[in-house]
C-alpha cells in the first residue's frame, strides 16, 4: 500500500517570495544609498535612500496607498 505523505513545503511559496523580495529591496536600496553617498554627500544620500525606499514599499502595499 503506497504511503501518502503530505508535506507543507508546497504551501510555503509565499514565504520564499517574501524573503527574496525583502532581500532584493534591501540590497537595491542599500546600493543606491552607498553609491550616492560615495559620489556626493550625506544629505543627498538620505534623500536618495528615501527615494529608493518608496517604490520598494509600494511593491508590498495595495496600489491606492502609494499615490
Beta strands, then each sheet from edge to edge (+ up, - down):
end
